[in-house]
Amino acid sequence: MFDFDTCDDYIAEKCGKGSRFMVIWEFMIDELGLSGTELSVYAVIFGMHKSYCDGFLGSREFLQKWSCAGKTSVHNALASLERKKLIRKEMRHYGRVQKAVYYINTEALPTLDMFALENRNRDNNRRIRQAEAKQGVSAS
C-alpha cells in the first residue's frame, strides 16, 4: 500500500531532486488568463504533467508550499481550475485510502511549441543576464 505520509518525498524521488516543479509559462497568463494562486497551482500540476510523473499525486500541503498560499486558497484554486476544465481530478483507491490525482486537461491547452517557448525563455534570460552584467548587477 502507498504511504501518503511520504508522498511529497515520492514526488521528489520519482521526478528527481532539484526538478523544476513550477515554471510559469506565458500562455498560462496570456491565453488561459490565470493569476495568483490559480496560476501557481496550475503551474505545479503542469510541471508534473510535463515531466515523467504524468499526474499530480502530491499533497495539498505541497501545493500550499509551492504556491505560497493557504489551505482554503489552494482548495478554491483547484475547484476553479476544474470548473474551467483546465485540470481534471480522478479519485484513485490505494488499499482503503482514496486519493485525488490531478491531471492537465490537454484538450484545453492552446497549440504550443514547447521547444520554441523554452528556447525563447532561455534567450530572454540570457539577454537579461547580459544587460545586468553591463550594469554591474549580479544575481545573488
C-alpha positions as CSV (number, residue, x, y, z in Angstrom):
1,M,0.0,0.0,0.0
2,F,1.2,3.5,-0.8
3,D,2.4,5.6,2.1
4,F,0.8,9.0,1.7
5,D,2.8,10.5,4.6
6,T,5.8,10.4,2.3
7,C,4.0,11.3,-0.9
8,D,6.0,14.6,-1.4
9,D,9.2,12.6,-0.9
10,Y,7.9,10.2,-3.5
11,I,7.4,13.0,-6.0
12,A,10.9,14.3,-5.4
13,E,12.4,10.8,-5.8
14,K,10.4,9.9,-8.9
15,C,10.9,13.3,-10.6
16,G,14.4,13.8,-9.4
17,K,15.7,16.1,-6.6
18,G,16.2,19.6,-7.9
19,S,13.5,19.2,-10.5
20,R,11.6,22.3,-11.6
21,F,8.1,21.6,-10.3
22,M,6.9,25.0,-11.2
23,V,7.6,27.1,-14.3
24,I,5.1,29.8,-15.2
25,W,4.7,29.9,-19.0
26,E,3.5,32.9,-20.8
27,F,0.5,31.1,-22.2
28,M,-0.8,30.4,-18.7
29,I,-1.2,34.1,-18.2
30,D,-2.0,35.4,-21.7
31,E,-4.1,32.6,-23.1
32,L,-5.6,30.8,-20.1
33,G,-6.0,34.0,-18.1
34,L,-4.6,32.6,-14.8
35,S,-3.2,34.7,-12.0
36,G,-2.4,34.4,-8.3
37,T,-2.9,31.0,-6.6
38,E,-4.7,29.5,-9.6
39,L,-1.6,30.3,-11.7
40,S,0.8,28.8,-9.2
41,V,-1.3,25.6,-8.6
42,Y,-1.7,25.1,-12.3
43,A,2.0,25.6,-12.9
44,V,2.9,22.9,-10.4
45,I,0.4,20.4,-11.9
46,F,1.6,21.3,-15.4
47,G,5.2,20.8,-14.3
48,M,4.3,17.3,-13.1
49,H,2.4,16.6,-16.4
50,K,5.3,17.8,-18.5
51,S,7.8,15.7,-16.5
52,Y,7.7,11.9,-16.5
53,C,5.3,12.0,-13.4
54,D,2.2,12.5,-15.5
55,G,-0.4,13.5,-12.9
56,F,-0.1,15.3,-9.6
57,L,-0.4,12.9,-6.7
58,G,1.2,15.2,-4.1
59,S,-0.4,16.7,-1.0
60,R,-2.3,19.9,-0.7
61,E,0.5,21.0,1.7
62,F,2.9,20.6,-1.2
63,L,0.7,22.9,-3.3
64,Q,0.4,25.3,-0.4
65,K,4.2,25.4,-0.1
66,W,4.9,25.9,-3.8
67,S,2.1,28.5,-4.3
68,C,2.7,30.3,-1.1
69,A,-1.0,30.1,-0.3
70,G,-3.2,28.8,2.5
71,K,-5.3,25.7,2.6
72,T,-8.6,27.5,1.5
73,S,-6.9,29.3,-1.3
74,V,-5.4,26.1,-2.7
75,H,-8.8,24.3,-2.4
76,N,-10.6,27.2,-4.2
77,A,-7.9,27.3,-6.9
78,L,-8.3,23.5,-7.6
79,A,-12.1,23.8,-7.7
80,S,-11.8,26.8,-10.1
81,L,-9.4,25.1,-12.4
82,E,-11.7,22.1,-12.5
83,R,-14.7,24.3,-13.3
84,K,-12.7,25.9,-16.1
85,K,-11.9,22.4,-17.3
86,L,-8.1,23.2,-17.2
87,I,-7.5,20.2,-14.9
88,R,-9.3,17.0,-14.2
89,K,-9.5,15.1,-10.9
90,E,-9.5,11.4,-10.7
91,M,-10.1,9.6,-7.4
92,R,-7.8,6.6,-7.0
93,H,-8.0,3.9,-4.4
94,Y,-4.8,2.7,-2.8
95,G,-6.0,-0.1,-0.5
96,R,-8.5,1.6,1.8
97,V,-7.2,5.1,1.1
98,Q,-8.9,7.2,-1.5
99,K,-6.6,9.9,-3.1
100,A,-7.2,12.6,-5.6
101,V,-4.9,12.7,-8.6
102,Y,-4.9,15.9,-10.7
103,Y,-4.2,15.9,-14.5
104,I,-3.8,18.6,-17.0
105,N,-6.7,18.7,-19.5
106,T,-4.6,18.6,-22.6
107,E,-7.6,19.5,-24.8
108,A,-7.8,22.8,-23.0
109,L,-4.2,23.7,-23.8
110,P,-3.5,26.1,-26.7
111,T,-1.5,24.7,-29.5
112,L,2.0,25.2,-28.3
113,D,5.5,24.6,-29.5
114,M,7.0,23.9,-26.1
115,F,10.5,23.6,-27.5
116,A,10.2,27.1,-29.1
117,L,8.8,28.5,-25.8
118,E,11.8,27.0,-23.9
119,N,14.3,28.5,-26.4
120,R,12.6,31.9,-26.3
121,N,12.6,31.9,-22.4
122,R,16.3,30.8,-22.5
123,D,17.2,33.6,-24.9
124,N,15.3,36.2,-22.8
125,N,17.1,35.1,-19.7
126,R,20.4,35.3,-21.5
127,R,19.6,38.9,-22.6
128,I,18.6,39.8,-19.1
129,R,21.9,38.4,-17.6
130,Q,23.9,40.3,-20.3
131,A,22.1,43.5,-19.5
132,E,22.7,43.0,-15.8
133,A,26.4,42.3,-16.4
134,K,26.7,45.5,-18.3
135,Q,25.1,47.4,-15.4
136,G,27.2,45.6,-12.9
137,V,24.3,43.8,-11.3
138,S,25.0,40.3,-10.1
139,A,22.4,37.6,-9.3
140,S,22.6,36.5,-5.7
